Amino acid sequence: MKVRGSLDTGKYIRNSCPVCGLSDAKTKEVFIRDYRGMPESAPFAGYTVRVCPNCGMAYAGSLEENIPLGEYYAMLSRYEGGNYVLSSKTEQVYEHFADFLEEAGIPKDAAVLDIGCAFGGLLKKLKDHGYRKVQGIEPSETNARYAKDTYGIDVCVGSLGGEGDFSELFGRFDLVILSGVLEHLLEPGACIKECKNFLCTGGMIGIRVPELKYFADYDNVYQEFSIEHINYFSMDPLMRLFARYDFTLVSKVYDPMPAMGLGGTEFSLWKYEPEEIILGDGAKSYSLSTIFLDAYLSRCQKVTDAIRMKMLEWDLSKGYYIWGASTQTAALFQLGIFEEEKVDAIVDSSPKFHGKRMYGCRVDKPKALLEKEKLPIIISSQYAQVAIEKKAKEMGLENELILLF
């Protein structure tokens, strides 16, 4: 792997296992993610993917900060629009989560709180399923306002461990939902601990997280090790994490439906039961996590080998443009598949990237390509490549379009 300078500065915001606290120095390094080429738009300069021999947790260690996480997510929220459209796959994931909660026996009169609810898509789905007492917490005012105005859902603005006083909500909920949350957090245990404040006696936490066991079922370019995903859960480390706060597993199910360019996710339900929880030796969990990681890395290698071969089919000697400025592009630069000296421009449809420097280029709007030489355009997005190809043709671009997947 190609790395832009040292990833060993010692200026880390996390350097231990988020489940058991074992120092990075005592864990196994399996991969490096390097985001030094996009310092204005990535929260981390880089990290090392590690697996803990003590508990089996896979995680991003030696995390070097580019942008404080609070500022990074605030930056993203500035680009929230007023019209939200759920992709069909994401809507199906929400549908499956609602089905899971029903089948797990969560009654329709249960008071439900979704923490990090975005614009209320999951809560709206729960309302459709007959859950009447739903509420959310969300850091983006725009998202919160949309949920209220469009779905009639009350959303408090703020975030756990950050801005917002939620004491009036303490002790009021039968179920707290963390959907796509724990994989983002430096300290997932602190989040679980704080969630206990909101629960009634006998309350539960329902989560949705990517499941390490199934990473290798999907073709991608190290996408599971993304800019924002820094915890890679499998069930045994999750059980250890929740056991620290007196929660036991009630039910779980894996949903293979891919969403947002990633693989499937696992739904699970955890009940607060303050009693002794006996866990087995972590050696087996470590062995399994290592097997899962090796399988995923092997599959990613096959995908990148295929991309290298595809690139040889095109005459790129005069240079090329890249459409897509996110995690996948960073990986392709790191792998040496994209060469900085041959990239004449990078464009992206998302305004959050516009004007920022990335791998020697200023990221621009796609329409900037209309004024440039007709070099090939490489579409660097597995999730949206068909939509981008369609958009390029609608714009009247006559450049050759290269789809990598």
N, C-alpha and C positions, 0 to 999 in steps of 0.2 A: 504493500500500500504506500502511496505517495503522501507524505505529510509535509505541510508548509511550516518548517521550523520546528522547534521543540514543543512537545506537549507536556513538559516536565518543569514548569516554572515554579511549582509549589504554591501558586496563588489559587487555591481550590476553595470552592464553596461547598463541596462535599467530597470526602475522601474515606468513607467507610460504608459498610453494608447498611442499607436503610431498614433492614429487618432486625438484625442481631447486633449491629454496631461494630463488627469486626473490621479492623483497619484494611484499607486497600492493599497495603503492603503484604498482607497475608492471604489475599485472594488471588484467583487465577485470571490473568488478562487474556482475552480471546479476540479482541478486535479494537480498532481505533476509528473514531469518527472525527474528522477534521473540518471545521467550519471557518478557518482563518481567512479564507478567500471572500467571506461575506460578513464582515464585522459589523455592518450597519443594520443587518436584518436578521441575525441569528443571536439568540440569547447566550449561547455558549461558543467559546472559541474552539472547543473540542472536548472529547472525553474518551475514556477507555471502557469498553464493555467488559464487565467482570462477572465472575460467578464465585459465590462465597462457599468455601468448603465446610463452613460451620452449619449453615442452614439451607444451602442450595439456591439462595436468591441470586438471580441475574439482574444486573443493574449497571447504570452509567456511573463510573467512578472517576476520580481525578478530574472533576468538572471545573473547567476554567470559564469564568464569566466574561461575556462581551457586554451584555446589556442586563441590568437587574431585572429579574423575572417580572416584578410588578410593573416596571416601565414597559417591558416587552408586551405583556398582555394588554396594557392600557393603549399601546400603540396599535395593536390589532383592533381593539374596540372602536378606535376612531374611524375605522373604515367600514363599520357596520352600516348597511343601507336600510332603507325603510321597507323594502319588499324582500321577504325571505321565501325561498322555494326549496323545500326538502327534496333531495334526490330520491328517486324511487327506492334505491337500496337502503338509504338511511331511514326512510319512512318504514321500510320493512323491518329493519333492526328494532326500531321503537315499537312496532307492532309485536314483534317477538318478545321484547322485554315485558310488555303489558301482558301477553299470554303467559309468560313465565310466572309473573307475580300472581295471576289468577290461579294457575295450576298449583302454585305453592301454598295457596290457601289464604292469601291476603284478602280480608273482607272488603266489600265495596264501601263500607262506611269508615274505613281506616283513614286517619289523618296522615297525609303523605307530604314530605318536604323533599324537593329536588335541589341539591346544592350544586351550583354551577350549571344552571338549567338552560343557559343560552337564551334563545328567544321563545322557549316554552314548548318546543316540538314534542318532547316526551310527555310532558304534563298534559298537553292537548290530547295525545293518544290515550292517556290514562282516563281523561274525562270521557272520551268516546267509548271506553270500556265500562263506564259506569262509576268510576271513582269520583266522588263528589267533593271531597275535602283535599284539594291539592294546592300547594303553594311552592314558591321557589325562592332561591337566593342566587343572585347573579351580579358580577362586578360591573357589567356594562349597562348604563342607564338606558341606552337606546334599545337594547334587548329587552330590558325589564318593561319599558313602556310599550313595546310591541306586543309582548305577552298579555299585558293588561288590556290594551286597546283592541286587539284582534281576537284573543281567546277568552277574555274575561278572567284571567288568572293573576292573582296577586303575587308579585315578585318583589322582594326586598333587595335593594341595591347594596352590594358589599361583597366581601369574601372572608372566609374563615382565616383567622390569623392576620387579617388586614383591616381594611376600613369597614365600618358598620357595627352597630350595637344590636345584637339579636337576642338580648336577654328576655324580651317579651315572648319569644318563641320557645324558650326553654321548657322542656317537659311536656310539650303539647302533641308530639307526633308518635304515631304507631310505627311509621316506616320512614327512614331517611334514605334517599337515593343518591349514590355517587356514580353517575353514568359517564364513563370516559374521563375520570378525574384522577384516580390514584396513580396512574402511569405517568402523570405529569409532575408529581410533587417531590420536592427534595426530602421531605419528611412525611411520608404517607401515614406513619403511626400517629403523628400529632393531629392529623385530620380526623382519623378514627376516634381518637380520644375526645376531640372537641365535639364530634357528632353525638357522643353519649349525652351531652347537655340537652339535646333537643328531644330525646326519647322519653316516652312514657315507660312505666314499669312493664317489663317484658317486650320492649320495643325491638325493632330489627333494623339492620342496614342492608340495603340491596345495592349491589355494585355490578358494573359492566367494565371489564378490562380485557385487553388482548391476552391470549393464553400462549405462553412460550411453547408448549407442547405441539402446537399446530402451526407455528411460524413456517415450517418447511413445507406446508401443504400449498403454498402460494408462490407464484413466480414474481419476484420483484428485486430491486437493486438495493438491498440493505435498508428498505423503507421502514422496517420495524424499529430500527435504530435511528430515529428521526431527530429533527431539531428539538422537538418538544417532549418526546417519549423517552423517559430516563429510568423507568422501572419496567422489568420484563418478568411478569408474574407467572408462576405455575402454582398448582393448588397447594402443595405442601408448604412452601414459604408463605403463601397467603394465610394458611391456617395458623402458622406460627405468629404472623403479624397480628391477626385478629385475637389470638389467644392472649397476647400481652395485655389486651384491654378487656378480657373476660367475654369474648364473643366466640360462639361455636357455630359451625356450619350446619345450616338447616337443609338447604337444597342448592343444586347447581345444574346447569345445562350449557353445553357449548353450542353456539350459533355460528355455522360456517359462512353466513352471509357476509361478504366483504363490503366494507364501507370506507369512503374517504381515501381510497388508494391503498388501504391496508387489508390484512386478512380478517378472519372472523374474530369473534369475541366470546367471552364466557360470562354468563349471568350467574350470580350466586347470592344467597340470602344468609345473613348472619344474625343470630339472636344473642342478646345480652344476657348472660347467665353467669353471675359472679360465683363461680365454684372452681375447684382445681381442675385444670385441663392437662391431661397427660399426652405428651408428644414423643414420637420416636426419635431415633438417632438421625441426625442431619446428613449422614454419609450417603444414604440411599438417594436423598433428594439432590445432593450435589452431583452424584453420578448421573441421575436422570437429566438434570438441567444441562450438564455438559454434553450429553448425547443429543438433546434437543437443539442446543446451540450449534454443535458440529453439523447436524443435518441441515439446519437453516443456512449456515455459511456455505456448505457444499452446493445447495440449490442456487443460492445467489451467484456463486462462482460460475455455474453453468449458464445462468442468464447473462452475466456480463461477458462471458466468452462468446455467446451468440451475438451480442451487440457489437463486439469488436469485429466479428466477421461481417456483419451487416454494413458497418462503416467502410469496409474495404470495397464494397460494391459501388461506391460513389466517388466521383472525382471531387475531392475536397481540397485540392492543392492551392486554390486561390482563396481559401477561407470559407467560413460559413457563419450563419446566425443561429442562435439558440432561442427557442420559444419555451419559456418555463424557467423560473428562478427560485426553485425550492430545494427540498432535501435531496431529491433524486439528481438534480443537476450538480449539487455539491459532491455527491458520491461519484458521479462520472468524471468530474474534474480530479478528485482525489485518486481515482483509479488510473488516471492518465488517458482515459478514452477521449475526453475533451481536452484539447491543447490550447492554453491561453493565447499563444501567439497566432493561432488560426481563427480565433473567435472575433469577428468584427462587430458583433452587437448581441446583446441579450435583451429580450422583450418578455413582458408578462402582462396578462390581462388584469391582474390584481393591483389596485392603486397603492397597496401597502409597500410594494417594492419600487415604485417609480421614483427615480432620482437617486436611488441608493447605488453605491459601488459594489460590484460583484465580479471577482476574478478579472480585474482590470477593465471592466466595462461599466458604464452607467446604465442601469436598467431603465428601459423606456417603454412607452405604450406600443402595442403591436402596429398601430398605424404609421409609426416611424419607418417601418420597412418599406412603405410605399415610395419613399424618397431616396432609397438606397439602391446600390447596385444589386442586380438580381442573382445573388449568391444562394446556394442551397439553404433551406431552413430545416434545422433538426428540431423536431418536436420532442422536448424533454419532459414529458409527463405521461406516465402510464395510465393514470386515472382519467385524464381528460384528453388523451391524444386524438380521439375521434372527433370530439367537440372542437378542438383547436384546428384540426384539419378542415373541418366544415367552415369555421370562422375565417380561416385564411383564404379559402376559395370564395366565400361571400365578399371578402374585401377586394377581390380581384387580383390578388397577388399571383404573379406568374412564375415565381420561384419554384424550383423543385422542392418537394416536401418529403422529408425523411421521417418515417415513423419507426421508432426503435423497438416496438413490441408488436 
